[in-house]
Amino acid sequence: MTLKLLQGCKIVSGMVNYINMFSIIMKINKTLSSRIFFIFIIWGFLYYNNSLAADAQQTINLKTLINETLQDNPEILAAKRSSDAAGARIWQAAALNDPVLEFEYDKITADRMLTGDPMKTLAVSQEIPFPTKLYLRAKIASKLAKMAYENYKARQISVLSQVKSSYSELALIYKSIEIEKENKGILAQFSNAATTRYSTDQGTQADALKAQIELAKIDNQLILLEQQRLSKQARINVLINKDPKDELGIPASERPISFTRPLEEFYTLAKQNNPELKVYRYAIEKGKAAYSLSINEFMPDFMVKYKQMVRKGDFEEGSWAGMVGVTIPLWFFQKQAFGVKEMKSELDMIKAEYKAKENMVLFDVRDSYARVEANKKLVELYETAFIPQADEAVKASLKGYQSGKSDFLTLLDSQRMLIEFKLDHYKAILELRLALADLERSIGSDIDVTK
């Protein structure tokens, strides 16, 4: 109840400020209609109500989103199940084919021998591949399972990178909204000053109208930022497997980024940890095993069989037969030889693809690292030079305008430049975090931003 009362007071207070602002416009231009006034009041009510709803939101942090993504993201879960399925195929590949149990009822032979009694036999047979073939088939399945696991890790890293990027973009949107609202309050003060000077014949009507135009631009920008906020929030909800329309909250402030790690360190980490490169390395090992298996196909497979005579429901002692068979790769020049050639070509192809992928990963590392370094310097420049200087310029322009030494347009330009610098500062921070997310994806591990 108390919370609702406070929110109601804030709405009323906001409406009063909006009405006061509109009354200033009415003093400047008497031709505005009552219909426009009504629309303006309703829009202001909705705007302040939405602002209060945003203020009432709780904060969210990146660590919580990452945990929810790892637990609920469908893409990650699908990749995990694919990895589990590949692991279950290893023992299947190492197993023998099922034995064959046979029952034979031979009346034809009995009639020819004039015994009258049908001959009944039970037999069991088993195919046995050449021993090294089972080992190599299991080895191939093992490498495929490892490839599936690394694909799962790659999918996990890719989705988490999207979460980190979207979180940083959402944080920028909230910062932009905050800056625009702050700018709106300052411009409202400028507008009051311009209106006062105009009412006392010390300023022009054009100055007051320019201030109102700047305020209208901010309102338009806030509407666009709200649309961007909803879209980015929906994107994060999809990544954590929630309803896109759910409210997330305001991103918590993150620690400043500061590290001075050399490029060569990231090259080494990428070669060691990048899951896509690991997939290719396991693919090469699988290709080598497949090549060895193709050579082993020249070796024969075996068949063993045991047969027992059955008479009057019992096994007849001494009436049994055994058989050992062996396959002959008679058509090796047409089958096995070309199988070896095929596996050798595939192995060479995978090696070439691995080298191309390694070059691309190292390029991504170099590109991301360069973006990190550039944006880190930009952030430092905005914080130590651009923003402080622009702030001083606004103060000087305001004093000059109040004393009549400078015009109102100079004041507006200096304020606009300060806001642009503040927005560009946070955009540089966003680009820095996006570059870090890309660098983490390339090296396959998180980066400690305090080093």
N, C-alpha and C positions, 0 to 999 in steps of 0.2 A: 504493500500500500504506500509506504513511504517512498519507494523507488518510483512508483507511478506518479506520485505527487511531484517529486523533483523533476521528472521528465516533463510533466505538464507545465511546470514553471518555466523550464528551459524553452519549451515550445512557445509559450506566451511571450517570453523575453525576446526570442528570435523574431516573432511576428511584430513586436513593437519596433525592433530595429529595422525590419523590412518596411514597415509603414512610414517610419521617419525618413528612410532613404527615398521612398516613393514621393513623400511630400516635398522633398528637396527638388525632385524632378518637376513636380507640378508648379513649383515656384518659377522654375526656369522656362517651362513651356506650358502655357495655359490651355493648349488645344487638345491635350490627351483626353480621350473619352472615358466615361465611367466603365465601359466594358473592358477596356484594357486594364483599368485599375482593378477590376474584379479578377481578371485572369492573373494579373501580377500577384495579388494577395493569395489566391489558391496555390499558385506555383510556389510561392515562398513558404506556405504552410507545408506542402509536400516535401520541399527541399529540406527544411529544418527537421521534419519528422524523420526523414531518411537519415539525416546526419546523426540524430540521436540514436537511431537503431544501430548505426555503425559504431557509435561511441560505446553502446552497451555491450558490444561483442567482447568476448574473451580473447586473450592472445593465444597464438599457436607457435610452436617452435619446430625447427627443421628435424630434430632428432625424433620427435613423436611421429611426424609424417613419414620418415624413413622406416621406422618400426612398423607402422601400419601398412606401408607399401610392401615390405618384405613378407608380411603375414597374409595380406589379402589380395595383392595385385594378380589378376587372372593370367597375365602373360608370364609372370614369374612362376606361378603355380603350374601352368601348362609345361613350361620348360623343365621344371623339377620332375614332374611325372614322366616326361619323355626320357630324362636321365635315368630314373628308376627302372623304366621298362628296358632300356638298353643294358643296364646292369644285370637284369634277370635273364638276358639271352646268353650270358657267358657259359653257364653250366649246360644250357641246352646245346650249344655248339660243341661242347666236349663230350656229349653223351653218344653212346652207340645207337644205331637204329633198333627199333623194337624187334625182339626175336619173333619167329613165325612158328606157331604150333599147328601141326597138321594131323588130321585123322583120315586114314585111307580104308575104304571098304571095297575089297577086290573080289567080286563074284566071278569075274571072267576067268581069272587064273585058276580059281578053285574048280570051276567046271571043266577046264581043260585037264586038270590033274585028277579029275574024277573023285575028289575027296568029298564033294558035296557041301563041305563047310566053307563059308566065305572067309577070305583072309582079311584080318583087321590089323592095322598098324597105326601106332602113334609115332609122330616124328616132331623134333624141334630143331630149328635151324637159326643160325645167327650170322649176319654179315659183319665182318671186322675190317675196317679200313686199315691201310698201312699205318703203323703206330704214329709216325710223325705228322700225319694228316690231321688227326684229332687234336694234337697239340697246337698246330698252326691255326686250325679253325677256331679254337678257344682263344688263341692270342689275337686273332683278328677281331673277334667279338669283344675282347677286353679293350682293345684300342678304340673300337666304336663306342663303347660305354664311356671311356674317358673323354672322347670327343663330345659326346652328348652332355657330359657333366660340364665341360668348359663352355659349351653353347649355353647351358643354363646360367653359368656365372656371367657370361657376356650379356645375356638378356637382363640379368639382375642389375649389372652395372649400367646398362643403357637406360633402363627404366628409372633407376635412382638418379641418374644424371638429369633426366627429364623433370623429376620431382624437385631437385635442387635448383634447376634453372627456372622452373615455374614459380617456386617459392620466392626466389630473388626478384623475379619480375613482379610478383604480387606485392612484395615489400616496396619496390619502386613506385608502384601505383599508389599505395597508401601514403608514401612520402610526398608524391606529387600532389595528392589531394590536400595534404597538410600544408604544403607550401602555397598552393593556390588559395586556400582559405586564409592563410596568414597574409598573403598579398592582397586579398580582397578587403581585409580589415584595414590595412594600411591605405589602400586606395580610397576606401570610404572616408578616412580622415582627410586625405587630400581633396576629395570631393567636397567635404564640408568646408574646408578652408577656401576652396575656389568659389563655392556658393556664397560664403560670407563676404569674400572680397568683392564678388559681383554685386551683392546686395548693398554694399557700401560704396559702389562706384570705383573700387580700387582694382578690379579685375574685369575680365570680359566674360560674356556668356559662352564663348567658344571654349574657354578653359573648363568651365563646369561641364559642358557637354562632352568634352574629351574624356574627362574622368568617368562619366557615366558609360561611355562607349567601352572603356577599359574594363569596367565592372561587368558589362554585358559579355565581353569576351571571356572573362573568367568563368561566368556562369555556364557558357557554352562548353568551355574546357572541362569543367566539373562534371557535366553530363556525359561527355565522352570518356572521362576517367572512370565514371561509375560503370559504364558499359564494359570497359576493359577489365575492371575489377570483377564483375560478374563472370565474364568469359574465362579469365585466368583462374578464378576460384572453381569454376565448373571443370576446368582441365585437371586441376589437382584432385578434385573429388573423383574423377574418372580413374586417375592413376591409383588412388587408394581404395577403389571399388566401393564408392559411396554414391548416393544420389547427386547428380550434378547441381541440383538447386539448393543443396544443404549449405548453410552458412559455416564457414571455417573459423573466422576470427581474424584478428590483426596479427601479422607476423611479428614475432618478438625481435628486438634489436640484436644484431649479430656483432661478434667481436671484430675489431679492425683487422685487416689482412696485412701481414708483414712477414715476408720470408725472403731469404737471399740464397736459395739453393741453386747450384750450377746446372746448366743444361745437360751436361754429360751424365749426371746422376739420373735424370729422367729417361735418357736414352737407355741406360742400363736397366732401370726398373721396367720400362716398356718391353724390352726383349725378354725379361725374365717372367713378368706377371701378366702381360696382355693376354686375355683368354682366347682371343681370336688367333693369335700366333700359336698358342698352345694347341688349339684345334688342328692347325696345319702340321705342327710337329707330330702330334699323335697320328694324323693322317699319313704322314711319311712313314712312321713306324708300321702302321697298318698296311701300307703299300708294300713295304719290304716283306712283311709276313705273307701277304697275298702273292708276291713274286716267288717266295720260297715254296709256297703251297703249289703254285703252278708247276714248278720243277718237280715236286714230289708226285704230281699226277702221273708221271712216267712210271711210278712204282705201282705194283699190283695190289689189289684188295683181295680179301680172303672170305671164304664161306665155309662154315663147319655145320655138319648136320648129323643128328643121331636118330636112328629109327628102331623101334621095338615092336616085336610081334605080340599081338594080344589074342588069346584063345580062351573062350568061355569066361570072359570077364577078368582074367588074370594075365599078367605078363608071362609069356612063355620063356622059361630060362634057356639061355643060349641062343635064342632067336632074335638077334639084333643086327644092325648094320650101321656103319659110320661112313661119313663122306667129308672130304676136304676139297674145296674148290678154290681156284685162283683166277682172277681176271687177267686178261692179256691185253695190254694197251696196243692192240694191233694197228690201229689207225692213228698212231702218235704223230705222224707227219702231217696229218690234217687237223687233228684236234689239240693234243697236248702242246705241240710245237707253237701253234698260233696262240694258245692260251698263255704261254710264257711271253711271247712277243707283246700280247695285249697288256699283261701286268707290268712289263718293263716300261711300256709307253705311258701307262697311267702313273707309275711312280715318278718318271721324269716330269710329267705334267704337274704333279702335286708339288715337286721340289721347286719348279719355276713359279707356281702360284704362291708358294710360301715366301719366296724372295720378293715378289711383287707386293705381297701383303706387308712384309716387314718394312719395305721402303715407304709404303703409304702410312704405316703407323708412326714411323720416325718423322715423316713430314707433318703428321698431325701433332706430334709432340712439339716439333719446332714451331709450328704455327701457333699453337695454344700458348707456348712459353713466351713467344714474342708479344702476343696480345696481353698476357699477364703483366709483363714488364712495362709495356706502353701505358696501359690503363693504371698501373700502380703509380707511375710518374704523374699521370694526369690528375689522379686523386690528390696527390701531394701538392700539385700546383694550385688546384682549386682551393684547397684548405689553407695554404700558406700565402697565396698571392691574389688570385682572382677574386674570391669572395670578400676577403677583408678590404681590398681596394675598391670594389664595387660598393660595399657598405659605406665606406668613407665618402664615395662620390654621391651617394644618396643623401647623406647627412649634409654635405656641402651644398647640394642643389636645394635642399629644403630650407636651409638658412638663407641662401641667396633668393629664393622665391619669397620667403617671409619678409625679407628686407627690401624686396623690389629690385634686386640686382640681376635676377635671372627670370626667364619666363617659365610658365607652367609646363610647356612641352619638354624643356630640359629636365625638369623634375620627373616627369613620366618616363622619359627615356632612361634615366639613371635607375629608376625603380625597376623598369622592365629588364634592364641589363642585369641587375642584381638577381632577379628571379630566374632569368635564363641561366646564370652561372650556378645557382643553387640546384636547378633541375639537371643541368649538365654534370654537376658534381655527383649526384646520385645515379645518373646514367652511366658515368664512368665506373662507379662502384658496381653497378649491375653488370657491365661488360667485363669487369675484373672477375666477378664471381662466375659468370658464364664461361669465361676462358679457363678458370680453375676447374669447373665441372668437366669441360672438354679434355683438359689435361689429365684429370683423374680417370676419365673413361679410357684415354689412350694408354696410360700406364697400368690400368687394372687395379688400382688401390687408392685409398683416401690420402689426402695431402694434409699435413699439419701446417696450418696457415700461420702459426706463431714463429716459425723458423725463417 
